[in-house]
Amino acid sequence: MNIKTLGIDIAKRVFELHGVDEKDKVVLKQRVSRGELVVTIAHLPPCLIGIEACSGAHYWARRFRALGHEVKLINPQFVKPYVKSNKNDSHDAQAICEAVGRPSMRFVAVKNVGQQDIQALHRIRERLVKDRTALVNQIRGLLTEYGIVIAQGIDKVRKQLPIIIENVDNELSVLGQELLHDLQIQLLELDSKVKAYDRKVDAICRANEMCQRLTEIEGVGALTATAVVASVGDAKVFKNGRELAAFIGLVPKQHSSGGKQKLLGISKRGDRYLRCLLIHGARAVLIRAKNLPDKKEQWLKDLVARRGHNKAIVALANKNARVMWAMMAKQEAYQRDMN
């Protein structure tokens, strides 16, 4: 069977295959189970395989590459325009097969197991932080019902909650004190877990040379550096730093027509987690602008004067993304005085 391009619509148990030959003639339309997929692909000649970048895609990409095939992952939003008629698994596989052969198509880099481990670490830590924020908000809300108000901020809750529980002059009953004490224990446990994951992130950063180099950039710490290395991997999949910034969603949206260019706010596409880390890092840098090299400090001050504080933060985050691309793609050291 002479297959040039194969599109696979992956799922949990059933997989749809659609293959074409050199003349784009359909030579394979098949539905296989999960257990049969690897055996089926192993019996095919080496070809280009396209898969939507969804749950499990990186695992299958690694398996198929080990069998000698070229595998490319496509963002689902780029596959949708190629779906003909009504949506079903067969039409999806056909659309993937057609999309993967387009010369202008953008692809998602296949992650190795190490990158997925780091991403899993970040996802678990992110969920713990969200749980902690929700817990603190619940504590503040419950205390308000008793006429006790605590200012915003986790640190304030940590300091004041033990005092409130032990205070005999408030209206807290014995049961109320027990409930708040239980919430306090939960908060301490979440703090301990978050710190444990922070130590894991720091250890990974210290063991990775590229992460160490990225942390030299102002506004980039161990958390951001490891997240970028895990998410991006090979920066050469992006043609330039602007493409990486666009992948993170830090470039303006466009609504241009008739030769008139209209730029809007940032696109907020791509990796929301990376965008959040870079913007938080840039905000911290702007607060401590006096510690920056003279050239960058003056650039930031001029930018704040022209465009305002928040836009300057986003601009610095965009700049840091481009600098990281240059360091990763070209294996360059960070030149502090040049930025």
Summary of the structure (lengths in Angstrom):
residues: 339
radius of gyration: 25.3
end to end distance: 55.4
largest distance: 84.4
contacts: 1000
relative contact order: 0.07
helix: 60%
strand: 12%
